[in-house]
Amino acid sequence: MLYALPQPTDRKLSRQAAEVVAGLLGSKVVSDRQIVIGEPQCHYAVRLNTEHFWFGARFSPSIYVTGGTHKRIGNAVVPFFASLKMPDRRMLADTLLPRASAELRIPVFVSEIGHGPIASEILCSAEVRERIGELDFQTIRTFLISPMQIRVIGQFSDASQAARQIMVQRDLLESIYRRAMPPNTSLERTRGR
C-alpha cells in the first residue's frame, strides 16, 4: 500500500489527534520522525509503556499505528506469531488456522503450521477471546501479534474511538503475554553467560 507524502495540514491534524488520545489516556504527545516502509508517515506519537512492554501509538490525520515490543525480547523464544484478519506474507504469517478463525470469527494466520496449536490455545482462551471481541476489525488494516510484540495499522474518524482501540490492543498484548509466559518464567539476562 502506498501513502502520499504529508502536507503541512497533515502535521496539524496528526498533532490534534495525538493530543486528544494523550489527554484521554493520561499520557503526553511526543514528536515522531520515524519512517517505516509500508506505513503512513506519522509525525506524533503517544507513549503508553507498561511494566513489560515498550508500547505506543503513532498518528497521521486518519490512521494510527500501534506498536509494542517486550523490553527483553532478545531473551525469549516466541512460541507463535499471528496475523489477524488478513495473511501477512512479509512476516510469513499465511497459514490459516480454521479452528481459531471460526471461534474468534476473524481469520487467523500463523507463520508455521507448528505454531497453530499454541496460537489457537492462547488466542481462544476466555480472556484473550474477550479482548479480541472488543476490537473493531472494520477499521483495522494490519494486525500482527505474538506474546512479545504487536503491530497494528488502523483507521479512525474519531480520536476517542482510536484511544479505546489502542488500549484494547495494549491489554490484549499483556493478556497474550501472561498466557504464553508462565509467572515463573524469567526473561532477565543471566550474567556471565
C-alpha positions in Angstrom: 0.0 0.0 0.0 1.4 3.4 -1.0 0.8 6.6 1.0 1.1 10.1 -0.2 3.8 12.5 1.2 2.4 14.5 4.1 1.1 18.0 3.6 1.6 20.8 6.2 -2.0 20.4 7.3 -1.3 16.7 8.0 1.1 17.7 10.8 -1.5 19.8 12.5 -4.2 17.2 12.2 -1.9 14.5 13.4 -0.9 16.5 16.4 -4.6 17.3 17.2 -5.5 13.6 17.1 -2.4 12.6 19.2 -3.3 15.3 21.8 -6.9 14.1 22.2 -5.7 10.5 22.6 -2.9 11.5 25.0 -5.5 13.5 27.1 -7.9 10.6 27.2 -5.2 8.1 28.2 -3.2 10.3 30.6 -0.1 10.5 28.5 1.7 13.2 26.5 2.4 13.8 22.9 6.0 13.4 21.5 7.4 14.2 18.1 8.0 11.1 15.9 10.4 11.2 13.0 10.3 7.5 12.3 9.7 6.5 8.7 8.7 2.8 8.2 8.4 1.5 4.7 4.8 0.4 4.0 3.3 2.6 6.8 1.9 6.1 6.7 4.2 8.9 7.9 3.2 9.7 11.5 4.5 13.0 12.9 3.4 12.5 16.5 3.2 9.6 19.0 1.8 8.8 22.4 3.8 6.5 24.7 1.9 4.0 26.9 4.6 1.8 28.2 3.8 -0.9 30.7 6.0 -2.9 33.2 6.9 -5.4 30.5 6.4 -3.6 27.2 7.5 -0.5 25.3 4.2 0.5 23.8 2.8 3.4 21.9 0.8 4.8 19.1 1.8 7.0 16.2 -0.6 9.3 14.3 -1.3 10.6 10.9 -4.5 12.6 10.3 -6.7 9.5 10.0 -4.5 6.5 10.7 -2.8 5.2 13.8 0.0 2.7 14.1 0.3 0.9 17.4 3.5 -0.9 18.3 4.5 -2.8 21.4 7.7 -4.8 22.0 8.7 -6.7 25.1 11.5 -4.9 26.9 13.5 -8.1 27.0 12.5 -9.6 23.6 16.0 -10.8 22.9 15.9 -13.2 25.8 12.8 -15.3 24.9 11.7 -17.9 22.4 8.5 -16.6 20.8 6.0 -19.5 20.7 3.9 -18.1 17.9 3.4 -15.2 15.6 -0.1 -14.5 14.1 -1.8 -12.1 11.7 -5.5 -11.5 12.3 -7.9 -10.6 9.6 -5.5 -11.0 6.6 -2.4 -13.1 5.9 0.9 -11.2 6.1 3.3 -12.7 3.7 6.1 -10.3 4.7 6.1 -12.0 8.1 5.3 -15.4 6.6 2.0 -15.5 8.6 -0.1 -17.0 5.8 -1.2 -20.4 7.2 -4.9 -20.2 8.1 -6.0 -21.7 11.5 -9.5 -22.9 10.8 -10.5 -23.7 14.4 -9.2 -20.4 15.9 -10.7 -18.4 12.9 -14.1 -20.0 13.5 -14.0 -19.5 17.2 -12.8 -15.9 17.0 -14.9 -15.0 14.0 -11.9 -13.4 12.3 -9.4 -15.2 10.0 -6.2 -16.1 12.0 -3.0 -16.8 10.2 0.3 -18.1 11.7 3.9 -18.2 10.4 4.2 -22.0 10.7 1.7 -24.8 11.0 3.6 -25.9 14.1 2.6 -22.6 15.7 -1.1 -23.5 15.3 -1.8 -25.5 18.4 -0.2 -23.0 20.9 -1.6 -20.0 18.9 -5.1 -21.5 19.0 -4.9 -22.3 22.7 -3.8 -18.8 23.7 -5.9 -16.8 21.2 -9.1 -18.8 22.0 -8.6 -18.6 25.8 -11.5 -16.7 27.5 -9.6 -13.6 28.5 -7.9 -13.2 25.1 -11.0 -14.0 23.1 -12.9 -11.3 25.1 -10.2 -8.7 24.2 -10.3 -9.7 20.5 -14.0 -9.3 20.6 -13.6 -5.7 21.6 -11.6 -4.9 18.5 -13.2 -3.1 15.6 -11.7 -5.0 12.7 -13.6 -2.9 10.2 -11.1 -0.1 10.9 -8.0 -2.3 11.1 -5.8 -2.8 8.1 -3.0 -4.8 9.5 -2.9 -6.8 12.8 0.2 -8.7 13.8 0.7 -10.2 17.2 2.9 -12.6 19.3 3.3 -12.9 23.0 6.3 -10.5 22.7 5.1 -7.9 20.0 2.2 -6.2 18.4 1.9 -4.1 15.3 -1.5 -2.6 14.2 -2.4 -0.1 11.5 -5.9 1.2 11.9 -8.1 4.0 10.5 -10.1 6.3 12.7 -12.5 9.2 12.3 -12.8 9.9 16.0 -9.7 10.2 18.3 -11.7 8.8 21.2 -12.5 5.7 19.2 -8.8 5.3 18.4 -7.9 5.7 22.1 -10.3 2.9 23.0 -8.9 0.6 20.3 -5.3 1.4 21.3 -6.0 0.5 25.0 -7.7 -2.8 24.0 -4.7 -3.6 21.8 -2.3 -2.9 24.7 -4.5 -5.0 27.1 -4.6 -7.8 24.5 -0.8 -7.9 24.2 -0.5 -8.1 28.0 -3.1 -10.9 28.2 -1.4 -12.9 25.5 2.0 -12.4 27.2 0.6 -13.7 30.6 -0.9 -16.7 28.9 2.2 -17.6 26.9 4.8 -16.9 29.6 4.1 -18.6 33.0 4.7 -16.4 36.1 7.9 -18.1 37.0 9.4 -17.6 33.5 12.3 -15.2 33.8 13.4 -13.1 30.9 16.2 -11.4 33.0 19.6 -11.6 31.4 21.9 -14.1 33.1 25.3 -12.6 33.9 28.5 -14.4 32.8 26.8 -16.4 30.1 
